[in-house]
Amino acid sequence: MIMLTDKAVKEIKRLQEGDVATLGKPLRVQVIGGGCSGMSYKLGFDNENASELDKTFEKDGVSLIIDNKSFLFLTGTELDFSDGLNGKGFVFNNPNAKRTCGCGSSFST
């Protein structure tokens, strides 16, 4: 299961409302190879429909899609949004990450 915080939901809706092309589109979360720790998170609004192999999560009208491979690395993760003094952006609180880089955008298991 992947959890979305209220702040993440609010920010996703704000981004969708600012672009007609993304309005109502699900947010796809992926884990890809790369980054200084070995794996990176990738976020983007999905123009394709979810396949039957994808996992879909929903909160307050926001849909999140994750492919099976990425789901293995993201199980139990909380997706949050931070707009504090240390920077603005989505934050992955991933219990599977054994090591993360300083910027928080890559990890290793």
N, CA, C and O atoms as CSV, one atom per row, in Angstrom:
chain,resi,resn,atom,element,x,y,z
A,1,MET,N,N,0.836,-1.180,0.000
A,1,MET,CA,C,0.000,0.000,0.000
A,1,MET,C,C,0.880,1.242,0.000
A,1,MET,O,O,1.935,1.265,0.634
A,2,ILE,N,N,0.451,2.249,-0.696
A,2,ILE,CA,C,1.112,3.548,-0.732
A,2,ILE,C,C,0.140,4.559,-0.141
A,2,ILE,O,O,-1.039,4.571,-0.496
A,3,MET,N,N,0.624,5.399,0.750
A,3,MET,CA,C,-0.235,6.377,1.388
A,3,MET,C,C,0.090,7.777,0.884
A,3,MET,O,O,1.257,8.121,0.696
A,4,LEU,N,N,-0.938,8.575,0.667
A,4,LEU,CA,C,-0.796,9.969,0.284
A,4,LEU,C,C,-1.206,10.829,1.464
A,4,LEU,O,O,-2.261,10.606,2.060
A,5,THR,N,N,-0.380,11.813,1.808
A,5,THR,CA,C,-0.774,12.733,2.861
A,5,THR,C,C,-1.742,13.764,2.285
A,5,THR,O,O,-1.865,13.908,1.068
A,6,ASP,N,N,-2.420,14.471,3.171
A,6,ASP,CA,C,-3.346,15.515,2.729
A,6,ASP,C,C,-2.601,16.605,1.950
A,6,ASP,O,O,-3.130,17.143,0.978
A,7,LYS,N,N,-1.376,16.930,2.376
A,7,LYS,CA,C,-0.587,17.954,1.672
A,7,LYS,C,C,-0.214,17.493,0.267
A,7,LYS,O,O,-0.209,18.297,-0.665
A,8,ALA,N,N,0.097,16.211,0.104
A,8,ALA,CA,C,0.425,15.682,-1.225
A,8,ALA,C,C,-0.804,15.734,-2.128
A,8,ALA,O,O,-0.700,16.126,-3.291
A,9,VAL,N,N,-1.952,15.347,-1.612
A,9,VAL,CA,C,-3.193,15.383,-2.386
A,9,VAL,C,C,-3.489,16.814,-2.834
A,9,VAL,O,O,-3.843,17.048,-3.989
A,10,LYS,N,N,-3.343,17.752,-1.926
A,10,LYS,CA,C,-3.610,19.166,-2.239
A,10,LYS,C,C,-2.686,19.655,-3.352
A,10,LYS,O,O,-3.133,20.348,-4.266
A,11,GLU,N,N,-1.410,19.303,-3.286
A,11,GLU,CA,C,-0.448,19.746,-4.293
A,11,GLU,C,C,-0.707,19.074,-5.638
A,11,GLU,O,O,-0.598,19.728,-6.676
A,12,ILE,N,N,-1.044,17.798,-5.648
A,12,ILE,CA,C,-1.353,17.097,-6.901
A,12,ILE,C,C,-2.558,17.750,-7.571
A,12,ILE,O,O,-2.549,17.977,-8.781
A,13,LYS,N,N,-3.587,18.051,-6.793
A,13,LYS,CA,C,-4.776,18.713,-7.346
A,13,LYS,C,C,-4.424,20.097,-7.886
A,13,LYS,O,O,-4.936,20.501,-8.930
A,14,ARG,N,N,-3.561,20.823,-7.190
A,14,ARG,CA,C,-3.131,22.158,-7.642
A,14,ARG,C,C,-2.412,22.056,-8.978
A,14,ARG,O,O,-2.650,22.864,-9.876
A,15,LEU,N,N,-1.535,21.067,-9.115
A,15,LEU,CA,C,-0.805,20.870,-10.369
A,15,LEU,C,C,-1.744,20.489,-11.510
A,15,LEU,O,O,-1.581,20.952,-12.638
A,16,GLN,N,N,-2.719,19.648,-11.211
A,16,GLN,CA,C,-3.678,19.223,-12.234
A,16,GLN,C,C,-4.536,20.396,-12.709
A,16,GLN,O,O,-4.811,20.524,-13.902
A,17,GLU,N,N,-4.952,21.237,-11.793
A,17,GLU,CA,C,-5.807,22.363,-12.142
A,17,GLU,C,C,-5.064,23.399,-12.979
A,17,GLU,O,O,-5.692,24.146,-13.730
A,18,GLY,N,N,-3.746,23.455,-12.865
A,18,GLY,CA,C,-2.951,24.428,-13.612
A,18,GLY,C,C,-2.679,24.011,-15.040
A,18,GLY,O,O,-2.112,24.799,-15.798
A,19,ASP,N,N,-3.057,22.803,-15.445
A,19,ASP,CA,C,-2.758,22.303,-16.780
A,19,ASP,C,C,-3.918,21.436,-17.267
A,19,ASP,O,O,-4.171,20.363,-16.720
A,20,VAL,N,N,-4.614,21.904,-18.291
A,20,VAL,CA,C,-5.779,21.190,-18.816
A,20,VAL,C,C,-5.399,19.771,-19.256
A,20,VAL,O,O,-6.214,18.855,-19.149
A,21,ALA,N,N,-4.175,19.583,-19.747
A,21,ALA,CA,C,-3.740,18.261,-20.237
A,21,ALA,C,C,-3.628,17.236,-19.111
A,21,ALA,O,O,-3.717,16.035,-19.364
A,22,THR,N,N,-3.436,17.689,-17.876
A,22,THR,CA,C,-3.283,16.757,-16.757
A,22,THR,C,C,-4.530,16.661,-15.884
A,22,THR,O,O,-4.583,15.828,-14.979
A,23,LEU,N,N,-5.516,17.485,-16.135
A,23,LEU,CA,C,-6.721,17.509,-15.316
A,23,LEU,C,C,-7.384,16.135,-15.291
A,23,LEU,O,O,-7.772,15.609,-16.335
A,24,GLY,N,N,-7.512,15.563,-14.117
A,24,GLY,CA,C,-8.141,14.262,-13.942
A,24,GLY,C,C,-7.257,13.065,-14.260
A,24,GLY,O,O,-7.693,11.922,-14.118
A,25,LYS,N,N,-6.024,13.311,-14.687
A,25,LYS,CA,C,-5.107,12.213,-15.010
A,25,LYS,C,C,-4.508,11.652,-13.728
A,25,LYS,O,O,-4.271,12.402,-12.781
A,26,PRO,N,N,-4.261,10.360,-13.680
A,26,PRO,CA,C,-3.618,9.776,-12.496
A,26,PRO,C,C,-2.134,10.127,-12.459
A,26,PRO,O,O,-1.516,10.380,-13.494
A,27,LEU,N,N,-1.582,10.137,-11.274
A,27,LEU,CA,C,-0.156,10.358,-11.088
A,27,LEU,C,C,0.534,9.000,-11.069
A,27,LEU,O,O,0.195,8.135,-10.260
A,28,ARG,N,N,1.503,8.815,-11.962
A,28,ARG,CA,C,2.259,7.560,-12.007
A,28,ARG,C,C,3.552,7.759,-11.213
A,28,ARG,O,O,4.289,8.722,-11.423
A,29,VAL,N,N,3.803,6.824,-10.299
A,29,VAL,CA,C,5.026,6.825,-9.502
A,29,VAL,C,C,5.842,5.614,-9.933
A,29,VAL,O,O,5.329,4.496,-9.981
A,30,GLN,N,N,7.125,5.844,-10.248
A,30,GLN,CA,C,7.998,4.762,-10.682
A,30,GLN,C,C,9.316,4.816,-9.929
A,30,GLN,O,O,9.723,5.863,-9.426
A,31,VAL,N,N,9.963,3.684,-9.863
A,31,VAL,CA,C,11.336,3.589,-9.379
A,31,VAL,C,C,12.170,3.200,-10.593
A,31,VAL,O,O,11.906,2.191,-11.248
A,32,ILE,N,N,13.179,4.014,-10.882
A,32,ILE,CA,C,14.049,3.751,-12.023
A,32,ILE,C,C,15.495,3.697,-11.551
A,32,ILE,O,O,15.832,4.251,-10.505
A,33,GLY,N,N,16.343,3.037,-12.316
A,33,GLY,CA,C,17.760,2.984,-11.988
A,33,GLY,C,C,18.398,4.343,-12.198
A,33,GLY,O,O,18.060,5.060,-13.140
A,34,GLY,N,N,19.325,4.697,-11.313
A,34,GLY,CA,C,20.030,5.969,-11.450
A,34,GLY,C,C,20.099,6.706,-10.136
A,34,GLY,O,O,19.649,6.213,-9.102
A,35,GLY,N,N,20.660,7.879,-10.190
A,35,GLY,CA,C,20.822,8.684,-8.993
A,35,GLY,C,C,22.069,8.276,-8.241
A,35,GLY,O,O,22.674,7.250,-8.552
A,36,CYS,N,N,22.456,9.055,-7.269
A,36,CYS,CA,C,23.705,8.792,-6.556
A,36,CYS,C,C,23.619,7.598,-5.609
A,36,CYS,O,O,24.650,7.108,-5.150
A,37,SER,N,N,22.405,7.117,-5.307
A,37,SER,CA,C,22.273,5.957,-4.425
A,37,SER,C,C,21.844,4.691,-5.153
A,37,SER,O,O,21.717,3.638,-4.529
A,38,GLY,N,N,21.618,4.773,-6.462
A,38,GLY,CA,C,21.297,3.576,-7.238
A,38,GLY,C,C,19.911,3.531,-7.836
A,38,GLY,O,O,19.742,3.018,-8.942
A,39,MET,N,N,18.904,4.054,-7.138
A,39,MET,CA,C,17.537,4.071,-7.649
A,39,MET,C,C,16.933,5.443,-7.399
A,39,MET,O,O,17.226,6.090,-6.394
A,40,SER,N,N,16.084,5.881,-8.331
A,40,SER,CA,C,15.455,7.192,-8.229
A,40,SER,C,C,13.948,7.070,-8.361
A,40,SER,O,O,13.428,6.114,-8.937
A,41,TYR,N,N,13.266,8.058,-7.814
A,41,TYR,CA,C,11.818,8.144,-7.945
A,41,TYR,C,C,11.496,8.966,-9.189
A,41,TYR,O,O,12.195,9.927,-9.510
A,42,LYS,N,N,10.436,8.577,-9.879
A,42,LYS,CA,C,9.981,9.332,-11.043
A,42,LYS,C,C,8.485,9.542,-10.904
A,42,LYS,O,O,7.733,8.593,-10.679
A,43,LEU,N,N,8.056,10.794,-11.040
A,43,LEU,CA,C,6.644,11.156,-10.942
A,43,LEU,C,C,6.210,11.804,-12.248
A,43,LEU,O,O,6.972,12.553,-12.859
A,44,GLY,N,N,4.998,11.519,-12.669
A,44,GLY,CA,C,4.454,12.180,-13.845
A,44,GLY,C,C,3.003,11.809,-14.036
A,44,GLY,O,O,2.572,10.717,-13.668
A,45,PHE,N,N,2.247,12.733,-14.619
A,45,PHE,CA,C,0.849,12.428,-14.900
A,45,PHE,C,C,0.790,11.485,-16.086
A,45,PHE,O,O,1.505,11.669,-17.071
A,46,ASP,N,N,-0.060,10.478,-15.994
A,46,ASP,CA,C,-0.106,9.396,-16.969
A,46,ASP,C,C,-1.221,9.619,-17.972
A,46,ASP,O,O,-2.386,9.776,-17.605
A,47,ASN,N,N,-0.851,9.631,-19.242
A,47,ASN,CA,C,-1.840,9.767,-20.308
A,47,ASN,C,C,-2.422,8.425,-20.719
A,47,ASN,O,O,-3.425,8.369,-21.431
A,48,GLU,N,N,-1.804,7.361,-20.279
A,48,GLU,CA,C,-2.263,6.010,-20.614
A,48,GLU,C,C,-3.159,5.493,-19.483
A,48,GLU,O,O,-3.079,5.959,-18.347
A,49,ASN,N,N,-3.986,4.552,-19.808
A,49,ASN,CA,C,-4.789,3.898,-18.779
A,49,ASN,C,C,-3.920,2.896,-18.028
A,49,ASN,O,O,-2.967,2.351,-18.585
A,50,ALA,N,N,-4.242,2.664,-16.804
A,50,ALA,CA,C,-3.504,1.681,-16.005
A,50,ALA,C,C,-3.724,0.293,-16.595
A,50,ALA,O,O,-4.827,-0.044,-17.025
A,51,SER,N,N,-2.665,-0.501,-16.610
A,51,SER,CA,C,-2.815,-1.884,-17.068
A,51,SER,C,C,-3.308,-2.727,-15.900
A,51,SER,O,O,-3.307,-2.269,-14.757
A,52,GLU,N,N,-3.722,-3.939,-16.179
A,52,GLU,CA,C,-4.205,-4.790,-15.083
A,52,GLU,C,C,-3.086,-5.193,-14.134
A,52,GLU,O,O,-3.355,-5.660,-13.027
A,53,LEU,N,N,-1.831,-5.018,-14.552
A,53,LEU,CA,C,-0.702,-5.342,-13.682
A,53,LEU,C,C,-0.317,-4.180,-12.759
A,53,LEU,O,O,0.447,-4.368,-11.813
A,54,ASP,N,N,-0.840,-2.989,-13.030
A,54,ASP,CA,C,-0.547,-1.825,-12.196
A,54,ASP,C,C,-1.345,-1.864,-10.904
A,54,ASP,O,O,-2.442,-2.420,-10.849
A,55,LYS,N,N,-0.786,-1.273,-9.882
A,55,LYS,CA,C,-1.497,-1.079,-8.624
A,55,LYS,C,C,-2.049,0.343,-8.646
A,55,LYS,O,O,-1.349,1.277,-9.038
A,56,THR,N,N,-3.284,0.506,-8.233
A,56,THR,CA,C,-3.916,1.819,-8.221
A,56,THR,C,C,-4.375,2.144,-6.802
A,56,THR,O,O,-4.981,1.317,-6.122
A,57,PHE,N,N,-4.071,3.364,-6.375
A,57,PHE,CA,C,-4.470,3.842,-5.055
A,57,PHE,C,C,-5.180,5.178,-5.250
A,57,PHE,O,O,-4.867,5.928,-6.174
A,58,GLU,N,N,-6.137,5.469,-4.372
A,58,GLU,CA,C,-6.894,6.697,-4.502
A,58,GLU,C,C,-7.139,7.329,-3.148
A,58,GLU,O,O,-7.381,6.644,-2.154
A,59,LYS,N,N,-7.069,8.656,-3.129
A,59,LYS,CA,C,-7.412,9.395,-1.918
A,59,LYS,C,C,-8.004,10.734,-2.339
A,59,LYS,O,O,-7.390,11.483,-3.099
A,60,ASP,N,N,-9.176,11.021,-1.849
A,60,ASP,CA,C,-9.843,12.303,-2.086
A,60,ASP,C,C,-9.861,12.714,-3.558
A,60,ASP,O,O,-9.652,13.884,-3.879
A,61,GLY,N,N,-10.109,11.761,-4.449
A,61,GLY,CA,C,-10.217,12.068,-5.865
A,61,GLY,C,C,-8.910,12.076,-6.631
A,61,GLY,O,O,-8.905,12.340,-7.833
A,62,VAL,N,N,-7.798,11.792,-5.963
A,62,VAL,CA,C,-6.492,11.715,-6.625
A,62,VAL,C,C,-6.119,10.249,-6.784
A,62,VAL,O,O,-6.111,9.489,-5.815
A,63,SER,N,N,-5.805,9.854,-8.032
A,63,SER,CA,C,-5.399,8.481,-8.311
A,63,SER,C,C,-3.897,8.392,-8.486
A,63,SER,O,O,-3.271,9.257,-9.099
A,64,LEU,N,N,-3.337,7.339,-7.939
A,64,LEU,CA,C,-1.906,7.061,-8.007
A,64,LEU,C,C,-1.745,5.689,-8.640
A,64,LEU,O,O,-2.389,4.732,-8.212
A,65,ILE,N,N,-0.885,5.581,-9.662
A,65,ILE,CA,C,-0.649,4.318,-10.348
A,65,ILE,C,C,0.819,3.931,-10.186
A,65,ILE,O,O,1.715,4.762,-10.332
A,66,ILE,N,N,1.046,2.651,-9.882
A,66,ILE,CA,C,2.410,2.147,-9.703
A,66,ILE,C,C,2.521,0.803,-10.411
A,66,ILE,O,O,1.681,-0.077,-10.222
A,67,ASP,N,N,3.572,0.647,-11.234
A,67,ASP,CA,C,3.783,-0.637,-11.893
A,67,ASP,C,C,4.275,-1.655,-10.864
A,67,ASP,O,O,4.766,-1.282,-9.799
A,68,ASN,N,N,4.140,-2.943,-11.191
A,68,ASN,CA,C,4.480,-4.017,-10.248
A,68,ASN,C,C,5.926,-3.974,-9.775
A,68,ASN,O,O,6.197,-4.167,-8.590
A,69,LYS,N,N,6.858,-3.722,-10.694
A,69,LYS,CA,C,8.273,-3.692,-10.324
A,69,LYS,C,C,8.548,-2.571,-9.318
A,69,LYS,O,O,9.224,-2.786,-8.312
A,70,SER,N,N,8.023,-1.379,-9.595
A,70,SER,CA,C,8.219,-0.251,-8.685
A,70,SER,C,C,7.544,-0.489,-7.344
A,70,SER,O,O,8.052,-0.080,-6.300
A,71,PHE,N,N,6.386,-1.159,-7.381
A,71,PHE,CA,C,5.634,-1.412,-6.150
A,71,PHE,C,C,6.457,-2.217,-5.144
A,71,PHE,O,O,6.324,-2.025,-3.935
A,72,LEU,N,N,7.300,-3.114,-5.640
A,72,LEU,CA,C,8.154,-3.895,-4.741
A,72,LEU,C,C,9.037,-3.000,-3.877
A,72,LEU,O,O,9.302,-3.321,-2.718
A,73,PHE,N,N,9.493,-1.883,-4.432
A,73,PHE,CA,C,10.368,-0.957,-3.712
A,73,PHE,C,C,9.593,0.102,-2.922
A,73,PHE,O,O,10.157,0.773,-2.058
A,74,LEU,N,N,8.302,0.248,-3.220
A,74,LEU,CA,C,7.516,1.333,-2.630
A,74,LEU,C,C,6.481,0.888,-1.599
A,74,LEU,O,O,5.806,1.732,-1.010
A,75,THR,N,N,6.342,-0.406,-1.371
A,75,THR,CA,C,5.347,-0.896,-0.420
A,75,THR,C,C,5.543,-0.234,0.947
A,75,THR,O,O,6.640,-0.249,1.506
A,76,GLY,N,N,4.479,0.336,1.462
A,76,GLY,CA,C,4.525,0.980,2.773
A,76,GLY,C,C,4.991,2.429,2.742
A,76,GLY,O,O,5.115,3.060,3.791
A,77,THR,N,N,5.249,2.960,1.558
A,77,THR,CA,C,5.754,4.325,1.424
A,77,THR,C,C,4.642,5.348,1.614
A,77,THR,O,O,3.495,5.125,1.226
A,78,GLU,N,N,5.005,6.468,2.215
A,78,GLU,CA,C,4.105,7.603,2.335
A,78,GLU,C,C,4.633,8.701,1.420
A,78,GLU,O,O,5.797,9.092,1.510
A,79,LEU,N,N,3.764,9.194,0.536
A,79,LEU,CA,C,4.120,10.306,-0.339
A,79,LEU,C,C,3.576,11.582,0.285
A,79,LEU,O,O,2.370,11.731,0.479
A,80,ASP,N,N,4.485,12.496,0.594
A,80,ASP,CA,C,4.144,13.746,1.256
A,80,ASP,C,C,4.577,14.899,0.361
A,80,ASP,O,O,5.242,14.690,-0.654
A,81,PHE,N,N,4.200,16.107,0.738
A,81,PHE,CA,C,4.668,17.299,0.042
A,81,PHE,C,C,5.188,18.268,1.086
A,81,PHE,O,O,4.524,18.532,2.087
A,82,SER,N,N,6.379,18.797,0.848
A,82,SER,CA,C,6.995,19.742,1.764
A,82,SER,C,C,7.141,21.090,1.080
A,82,SER,O,O,7.571,21.168,-0.070
A,83,ASP,N,N,6.783,22.140,1.786
A,83,ASP,CA,C,6.994,23.490,1.276
A,83,ASP,C,C,7.710,24.342,2.321
A,83,ASP,O,O,7.481,25.545,2.446
A,84,GLY,N,N,8.586,23.668,3.066
A,84,GLY,CA,C,9.292,24.323,4.162
A,84,GLY,C,C,10.578,25.000,3.731
A,84,GLY,O,O,10.847,25.156,2.540
A,85,LEU,N,N,11.361,25.396,4.710
A,85,LEU,CA,C,12.608,26.123,4.475
A,85,LEU,C,C,13.669,25.277,3.787
A,85,LEU,O,O,14.551,25.821,3.122
A,86,ASN,N,N,13.601,23.956,3.933
A,86,ASN,CA,C,14.604,23.078,3.331
A,86,ASN,C,C,14.306,22.744,1.875
A,86,ASN,O,O,14.997,21.919,1.277
A,87,GLY,N,N,13.310,23.359,1.310
A,87,GLY,CA,C,12.982,23.108,-0.086
A,87,GLY,C,C,11.531,22.731,-0.266
A,87,GLY,O,O,10.816,22.414,0.684
A,88,LYS,N,N,11.127,22.777,-1.509
A,88,LYS,CA,C,9.743,22.509,-1.852
A,88,LYS,C,C,9.710,21.319,-2.799
A,88,LYS,O,O,10.454,21.274,-3.778
A,89,GLY,N,N,8.848,20.361,-2.505
A,89,GLY,CA,C,8.720,19.217,-3.398
A,89,GLY,C,C,8.099,18.022,-2.708
A,89,GLY,O,O,7.813,18.043,-1.511
A,90,PHE,N,N,7.898,16.974,-3.503
A,90,PHE,CA,C,7.344,15.739,-2.970
A,90,PHE,C,C,8.424,14.993,-2.197
A,90,PHE,O,O,9.591,14.976,-2.587
A,91,VAL,N,N,8.013,14.382,-1.101
A,91,VAL,CA,C,8.927,13.659,-0.218
A,91,VAL,C,C,8.424,12.227,-0.084
A,91,VAL,O,O,7.254,11.989,0.215
A,92,PHE,N,N,9.332,11.280,-0.311
A,92,PHE,CA,C,9.013,9.865,-0.160
A,92,PHE,C,C,9.529,9.388,1.181
A,92,PHE,O,O,10.737,9.377,1.415
A,93,ASN,N,N,8.629,8.994,2.062
A,93,ASN,CA,C,8.997,8.380,3.326
A,93,ASN,C,C,8.901,6.871,3.107
A,93,ASN,O,O,7.860,6.252,3.329
A,94,ASN,N,N,10.020,6.304,2.664
A,94,ASN,CA,C,10.058,4.921,2.200
A,94,ASN,C,C,10.741,4.029,3.233
A,94,ASN,O,O,11.946,4.156,3.446
A,95,PRO,N,N,9.996,3.127,3.882
A,95,PRO,CA,C,10.592,2.248,4.889
A,95,PRO,C,C,11.536,1.199,4.290
A,95,PRO,O,O,12.284,0.552,5.022
A,96,ASN,N,N,11.506,1.028,2.970
A,96,ASN,CA,C,12.364,0.049,2.303
A,96,ASN,C,C,13.741,0.605,1.960
A,96,ASN,O,O,14.653,-0.154,1.632
A,97,ALA,N,N,13.895,1.915,2.032
A,97,ALA,CA,C,15.165,2.549,1.682
A,97,ALA,C,C,16.160,2.389,2.834
A,97,ALA,O,O,15.917,2.852,3.948
A,98,LYS,N,N,17.264,1.737,2.552
A,98,LYS,CA,C,18.309,1.555,3.566
A,98,LYS,C,C,19.248,2.760,3.584
A,98,LYS,O,O,19.820,3.102,4.619
A,99,ARG,N,N,19.397,3.396,2.420
A,99,ARG,CA,C,20.272,4.559,2.311
A,99,ARG,C,C,19.646,5.537,1.313
A,99,ARG,O,O,19.114,5.117,0.285
A,100,THR,N,N,19.706,6.825,1.608
A,100,THR,CA,C,19.219,7.846,0.694
A,100,THR,C,C,20.315,8.874,0.474
A,100,THR,O,O,21.238,9.007,1.277
A,101,CYS,N,N,20.194,9.596,-0.627
A,101,CYS,CA,C,21.175,10.649,-0.893
A,101,CYS,C,C,20.756,11.909,-0.152
A,101,CYS,O,O,19.664,11.974,0.413
A,102,GLY,N,N,21.616,12.891,-0.157
A,102,GLY,CA,C,21.336,14.138,0.555
A,102,GLY,C,C,20.128,14.888,0.024
A,102,GLY,O,O,19.436,15.558,0.792
A,103,CYS,N,N,19.856,14.790,-1.278
A,103,CYS,CA,C,18.723,15.523,-1.840
A,103,CYS,C,C,17.409,14.767,-1.676
A,103,CYS,O,O,16.342,15.348,-1.874
A,104,GLY,N,N,17.462,13.491,-1.320
A,104,GLY,CA,C,16.251,12.715,-1.079
A,104,GLY,C,C,15.575,12.174,-2.323
A,104,GLY,O,O,14.482,11.613,-2.238
A,105,SER,N,N,16.213,12.335,-3.488
A,105,SER,CA,C,15.574,11.858,-4.709
A,105,SER,C,C,16.060,10.494,-5.156
A,105,SER,O,O,15.530,9.942,-6.120
A,106,SER,N,N,17.061,9.933,-4.476
A,106,SER,CA,C,17.500,8.581,-4.811
A,106,SER,C,C,17.740,7.779,-3.537
A,106,SER,O,O,17.922,8.335,-2.454
A,107,PHE,N,N,17.734,6.453,-3.697
A,107,PHE,CA,C,17.841,5.581,-2.532
A,107,PHE,C,C,18.413,4.247,-2.956
A,107,PHE,O,O,18.558,3.965,-4.145
A,108,SER,N,N,18.734,3.433,-1.970
A,108,SER,CA,C,19.133,2.037,-2.224
A,108,SER,C,C,18.469,1.165,-1.182
A,108,SER,O,O,18.112,1.621,-0.096
A,109,THR,N,N,18.309,-0.123,-1.541
A,109,THR,CA,C,17.664,-1.065,-0.609
A,109,THR,C,C,18.664,-2.109,-0.157
A,109,THR,O,O,18.322,-2.993,0.628
